[in-house]
Amino acid sequence: MNEDPAYARLAVRLTPRSVKDEIGGWTGGVLQARVRAAPVDGKANEALCGLIAKALGVAPGRVAVVAGHAARMKRLRIEGLSQGEVSRRLARG
């Protein structure tokens, strides 16, 4: 687990084309998320970054997909927050 306060990493399982944008619970250390956007031209990834940024209270530009661009399992990088702060803000159990 990364404890660098400059950035955190987050594993997310994304379901595109959902009824609404929402963050679900945690399953085995992976955050479940759903977005309305279709997985076309990066739209679902953009929607995911915006959703996570809003939940964390950071600017959307500070959240980026760093792995899994074309897959449901994604690895996000959140700049400016520690791993512990991300977990706290997302109420990780």
C-alpha positions in Angstrom: 0.0 0.0 0.0 1.3 3.4 -0.9 1.7 5.8 2.1 3.1 8.7 0.1 1.0 11.8 0.9 1.6 13.1 -2.6 -0.6 10.5 -4.2 -2.7 7.4 -3.7 -3.8 4.5 -5.8 -7.2 3.1 -6.0 -8.5 -0.2 -7.5 -12.0 0.2 -9.0 -14.3 -2.1 -10.8 -16.3 0.0 -13.2 -19.7 -0.8 -14.7 -20.5 1.5 -17.6 -24.0 2.2 -19.0 -25.6 2.2 -15.6 -28.8 3.9 -14.7 -26.9 6.5 -12.6 -23.5 7.5 -11.6 -22.7 6.1 -8.1 -20.1 4.6 -5.9 -20.9 1.2 -4.4 -19.2 -0.6 -1.6 -15.9 -2.3 -1.3 -15.3 -5.9 -2.4 -11.9 -7.5 -1.5 -10.2 -4.1 -1.5 -11.7 -3.0 -4.8 -14.2 -0.1 -5.0 -17.3 -0.8 -7.0 -18.5 2.1 -9.2 -21.1 2.7 -11.9 -21.4 5.4 -14.5 -24.0 6.3 -17.1 -21.4 6.9 -19.8 -20.7 4.3 -22.4 -17.2 2.8 -22.7 -16.6 4.7 -26.0 -13.8 7.1 -26.6 -12.8 7.2 -23.0 -16.2 8.6 -21.9 -16.7 6.0 -19.1 -13.1 6.7 -17.8 -13.8 10.4 -17.7 -17.1 9.9 -15.9 -15.3 7.6 -13.4 -12.6 10.2 -12.7 -15.2 12.9 -12.2 -17.3 10.7 -9.9 -14.3 9.8 -7.7 -13.0 13.4 -7.7 -16.4 14.6 -6.4 -16.5 11.9 -3.7 -13.0 12.8 -2.5 -13.5 16.6 -2.8 -10.6 17.1 -5.2 -10.4 18.6 -8.7 -11.2 16.2 -11.5 -7.7 16.8 -13.0 -6.2 15.2 -9.9 -7.7 11.8 -10.6 -6.4 9.7 -13.5 -6.8 6.2 -14.9 -3.2 4.7 -14.9 -4.1 1.1 -15.8 -7.1 -0.7 -17.3 -8.1 1.9 -19.7 -10.2 -0.6 -21.8 -11.0 -3.0 -18.9 -13.6 -3.0 -16.1 -10.8 -3.3 -13.5 -9.0 0.0 -13.3 -6.2 1.5 -11.3 -6.6 5.2 -10.5 -4.0 7.6 -9.2 -5.2 10.4 -7.0 -2.8 13.3 -6.6 -2.6 15.3 -3.3 -4.1 12.7 -1.0 -2.5 9.9 1.0 -3.8 6.3 0.8 -5.2 6.7 4.3 -7.1 9.9 3.4 -8.6 8.3 0.3 -9.8 5.4 2.4 -11.2 7.7 5.1 -13.0 9.9 2.6 -14.6 6.9 0.8 -15.6 5.4 4.2 -13.7 2.2 3.5 -14.6 -0.5 5.9 
